[in-house]
Amino acid sequence: MIIRYLLVSVGSGILFAVMDSVINANPLARNLFSVFEPIARKSINIPLGITIDIFYGFAMAGTFLLLRRSLPGESPVAKGLFFGLLVWFFRVAMQVASQSMMYAVPVPTSLYMLISGLIEMLILGLIYGAAFKTPYK
């Protein structure tokens, strides 16, 4: 189980980094996120970003393992999807709500962040559900 946890954590962290780059670097996102240009960094520390995403992979995989017994659903897929929704709410939806209260963020930008974040978290949740589908002990 430890080896699987390590592999899934690193793999999901790398996938997290790839999805983030695709979600944030495409032409539509660059146009929508131009509202943040005045406060955005001019360059990104890619090694640090990947390290943070791998750390997120460990944290999220570990959290899934701790919560999986209490997540609704009978199948690992259902548990993974629910976990993805839960993480989406606490990571993405609350951030978008806070930003809309503090900054003049256009509605299309907020919707893009909500939808792309939902897709990202559901994919990660499915991976955790599929990877840790062994019976609970």
C-alpha positions, 0 to 999 in steps of 0.5 A: 500500500505504501508503494501505491501511495507513493506512486499515486501521489507523485503521479497525481502531483505531476498530472496536477501540474500538467492540468494546471499548465493546460488550464492556465496557459491556453489562449482562452485562459490567458485572455480571461486571466488578463484581469490579474495582469497588474498583480501577476508575477512576470515569470513563474518558478516552474521547479517550485510549482512542480514541487508544490503540485507534487506536495498537493498530490501527497496531501490529496492522496493521503486525505482521500485515504483517510476519508474514503470510508466515510465518503458516500457511495459504494463504488470506488468511482463514486467515492472518488467523484465525491472526494473530487467535489469536496476538494473542488468546493474547498479549494476552488469554489471558496477561492472564486467566491472570495476573489469575487468579493475582494476584486473586480473579477469578470463573471466569465473568468470566475465561471472558467475557474469554477468549471476548469477546477471542477473538471480537474478535481473530478479527474483527480478524484477518479484517479484516487478512487480507482487507485485505492479501490482495495477493500478497507481494513 
